[in-house]
Amino acid sequence: MALKIYLLRHGETEYSQRGAYCGALDAGLTDAGHQMAQAFAAAYRSVPWTAVYASPMNRAVATAKPLCDAVGLPMQIRDGLREIAYGAWEDREQDFVRQHYAQDYTRWQTDPAWNAPTGGETAVQIAARALPVITEIESRHQEGNVLVVSHKATIRIILCSLLGIDVGRYRDRINALAASVSIVKFGVYGPMLETLGDRSYMPEHLRNRSGT
């Protein structure tokens, strides 16, 4: 049996609903976000889980908790799984950032690998803290199913790194809607993407929410 890592983005927050930047802000889930977490637990509780890892941020912990409670596994918190820090852009919407931080915004749009939001983190910095968590999981769990609950940018950067995609293209190549799950299988020839951004497990009224 091979190792499979399930990368689950946290459920909906106020910020994901209105499309505002929320990285270091410790936002909670909306009512719909909690429903998404419960729906994931209900759909995936029968999977024989080996371990659960999560970002320390409230929205990730709250998303992981229903599954942990359902299967009786402890939640292992890893700081490397936290979301990108948006610096001065936190709590701001795109139009505001484009107007007030035009130069930095253009640089970030062009190549977020090496250009950060004003006072925030680059994709390279995120990869440098998130990938060691994946390496730790690979070394501790040679086989089985491991859940990793993290965030939109962090998950996309992890996936790009595992699949050999330039992390500077993470915003152009991969999406990760709220509470979507992507599955990577680690085999003889390295990581293989089996599922990308799936939300079919949740009720239609939740899938129809924007999920930004």
C-alpha positions as CSV (number, residue, x, y, z in Angstrom):
1,M,0.0,0.0,0.0
2,A,1.3,3.4,-1.0
3,L,1.2,6.7,0.9
4,K,-1.7,9.0,-0.1
5,I,-1.8,12.6,1.1
6,Y,-5.2,14.3,1.1
7,L,-4.7,18.1,0.9
8,L,-7.9,19.7,2.2
9,R,-8.4,23.4,2.1
10,H,-10.2,24.9,5.1
11,G,-13.9,25.7,4.8
12,E,-15.5,29.0,3.9
13,T,-14.6,32.2,5.8
14,E,-15.9,35.7,5.6
15,Y,-12.8,36.6,3.6
16,S,-13.1,33.8,1.1
17,Q,-16.8,34.8,0.6
18,R,-16.0,38.5,-0.2
19,G,-12.7,37.9,-1.9
20,A,-10.5,39.8,0.5
21,Y,-6.9,38.9,1.3
22,C,-6.7,36.8,4.5
23,G,-3.4,35.1,5.2
24,A,-2.0,35.9,8.7
25,L,-5.4,37.0,10.0
26,D,-6.8,34.2,12.1
27,A,-10.3,34.1,10.7
28,G,-12.9,31.6,11.8
29,L,-15.3,29.6,9.6
30,T,-18.7,30.8,8.5
31,D,-21.7,28.7,9.2
32,A,-21.4,27.3,5.7
33,G,-17.7,26.7,6.4
34,H,-18.6,24.5,9.4
35,Q,-21.1,22.7,7.3
36,M,-18.4,22.0,4.7
37,A,-16.1,20.5,7.5
38,Q,-18.9,18.3,8.7
39,A,-19.7,17.2,5.2
40,F,-16.1,16.2,4.7
41,A,-16.0,14.2,7.9
42,A,-19.2,12.4,7.0
43,A,-18.0,11.5,3.5
44,Y,-14.4,10.5,4.5
45,R,-14.8,9.0,7.9
46,S,-14.7,5.5,6.4
47,V,-11.2,6.0,5.0
48,P,-8.6,4.2,7.1
49,W,-6.7,7.2,8.2
50,T,-3.2,7.0,9.5
51,A,-2.7,10.6,10.6
52,V,-4.1,14.1,10.4
53,Y,-1.8,17.2,10.1
54,A,-3.1,20.8,10.2
55,S,-2.1,24.4,10.0
56,P,-2.3,26.1,13.5
57,M,-4.8,28.7,12.1
58,N,-8.3,28.6,13.5
59,R,-10.0,28.0,10.2
60,A,-7.8,25.0,9.4
61,V,-8.2,23.5,12.9
62,A,-12.0,23.9,12.8
63,T,-12.1,22.2,9.4
64,A,-10.0,19.2,10.6
65,K,-11.8,18.8,13.9
66,P,-15.0,17.0,12.8
67,L,-12.9,14.3,11.0
68,C,-10.5,13.9,13.9
69,D,-13.5,13.5,16.3
70,A,-15.2,11.0,14.0
71,V,-12.2,8.7,13.6
72,G,-10.5,9.3,17.0
73,L,-7.2,10.6,15.7
74,P,-5.2,13.5,17.2
75,M,-4.6,16.6,15.2
76,Q,-0.9,17.2,14.6
77,I,-0.3,20.9,14.2
78,R,2.5,22.1,11.9
79,D,3.4,25.8,11.6
80,G,4.8,25.3,8.1
81,L,1.2,24.6,6.8
82,R,-0.1,28.1,7.7
83,E,-1.3,30.5,4.9
84,I,0.8,33.0,3.0
85,A,1.3,36.3,4.9
86,Y,-0.2,39.1,2.9
87,G,1.4,41.9,4.9
88,A,-0.2,45.3,4.3
89,W,-2.8,43.7,2.0
90,E,-4.5,41.8,4.9
91,D,-8.2,42.5,5.1
92,R,-8.1,44.4,1.8
93,E,-9.9,43.5,-1.4
94,Q,-8.2,43.3,-4.8
95,D,-9.3,46.6,-6.2
96,F,-8.0,48.5,-3.1
97,V,-4.6,46.7,-3.4
98,R,-4.3,47.3,-7.1
99,Q,-5.0,51.0,-6.5
100,H,-2.8,51.6,-3.4
101,Y,0.0,49.1,-4.0
102,A,0.2,49.1,-7.7
103,Q,3.9,48.4,-8.2
104,D,4.1,45.6,-5.7
105,Y,0.8,44.1,-7.0
106,T,2.1,44.1,-10.6
107,R,5.3,42.4,-9.5
108,W,3.4,39.8,-7.5
109,Q,1.0,39.1,-10.3
110,T,4.0,38.7,-12.7
111,D,6.0,36.3,-10.5
112,P,4.9,35.5,-7.0
113,A,7.7,33.1,-6.6
114,W,10.2,35.9,-5.8
115,N,7.9,38.9,-5.3
116,A,5.8,39.2,-2.2
117,P,2.7,41.1,-1.3
118,T,3.8,44.3,0.5
119,G,5.5,43.1,3.7
120,G,4.3,39.5,3.0
121,E,5.8,36.2,1.8
122,T,6.9,34.9,-1.5
123,A,6.0,31.5,-2.9
124,V,9.6,30.4,-2.5
125,Q,9.4,31.2,1.3
126,I,6.1,29.3,1.6
127,A,7.6,26.3,-0.2
128,A,10.6,26.4,2.1
129,R,8.4,26.0,5.2
130,A,5.6,23.8,3.9
131,L,7.6,21.1,2.0
132,P,9.5,20.0,5.1
133,V,6.1,19.0,6.5
134,I,5.5,16.9,3.5
135,T,8.9,15.3,3.8
136,E,8.3,14.6,7.5
137,I,5.0,12.9,6.5
138,E,6.7,10.8,3.9
139,S,9.4,9.7,6.3
140,R,7.0,8.9,9.2
141,H,4.3,7.2,7.1
142,Q,5.6,5.1,4.2
143,E,2.0,4.0,3.5
144,G,-1.5,4.8,4.5
145,N,-3.8,7.8,4.2
146,V,-2.8,11.1,5.7
147,L,-4.9,14.2,5.8
148,V,-3.3,17.6,5.6
149,V,-5.6,20.6,6.3
150,S,-4.1,23.9,5.0
151,H,-4.8,26.9,2.9
152,K,-5.4,28.0,-0.7
153,A,-1.9,29.4,-1.5
154,T,0.0,26.9,0.6
155,I,-1.8,23.9,-0.9
156,R,-1.3,25.2,-4.5
157,I,2.4,25.8,-3.8
158,I,2.8,22.3,-2.3
159,L,1.1,20.8,-5.4
160,C,3.2,22.7,-7.8
161,S,6.4,21.7,-6.0
162,L,5.4,18.0,-5.9
163,L,4.3,17.9,-9.6
164,G,7.3,19.8,-11.0
165,I,5.4,23.0,-11.8
166,D,7.2,26.4,-11.3
167,V,5.9,27.7,-8.0
168,G,5.8,31.1,-9.6
169,R,2.8,29.8,-11.6
170,Y,0.8,28.5,-8.7
171,R,-1.9,31.1,-9.1
172,D,-2.2,30.4,-12.9
173,R,-2.0,26.6,-12.9
174,I,-4.0,25.2,-9.9
175,N,-7.1,26.2,-8.0
176,A,-8.2,25.2,-4.6
177,L,-11.8,26.3,-3.7
178,A,-13.0,26.3,-0.1
179,A,-13.0,22.8,1.4
180,S,-11.8,21.2,-1.8
181,V,-9.6,18.1,-1.5
182,S,-6.7,17.1,-3.7
183,I,-5.1,13.7,-3.4
184,V,-1.5,12.8,-4.2
185,K,-0.2,9.2,-4.3
186,F,3.5,8.6,-3.6
187,G,4.7,5.7,-5.7
188,V,7.9,4.2,-7.1
189,Y,8.2,7.1,-9.6
190,G,7.3,9.9,-7.1
191,P,4.1,11.8,-6.4
192,M,1.1,11.4,-8.8
193,L,-1.9,13.6,-8.6
194,E,-5.0,11.5,-8.4
195,T,-7.6,14.1,-7.6
196,L,-7.6,17.9,-7.9
197,G,-9.9,20.3,-6.0
198,D,-12.8,17.9,-5.5
199,R,-15.9,19.2,-3.8
200,S,-18.4,16.5,-5.0
201,Y,-18.7,15.1,-1.5
202,M,-20.6,18.2,-0.2
203,P,-24.3,19.0,-0.7
204,E,-25.2,21.1,-3.8
205,H,-26.1,24.2,-1.8
206,L,-22.5,24.3,-0.4
207,R,-20.9,23.5,-3.8
208,N,-22.8,26.4,-5.3
209,R,-21.2,28.9,-3.0
210,S,-18.3,30.8,-4.6
211,G,-15.5,29.0,-2.7
212,T,-12.9,31.6,-3.6
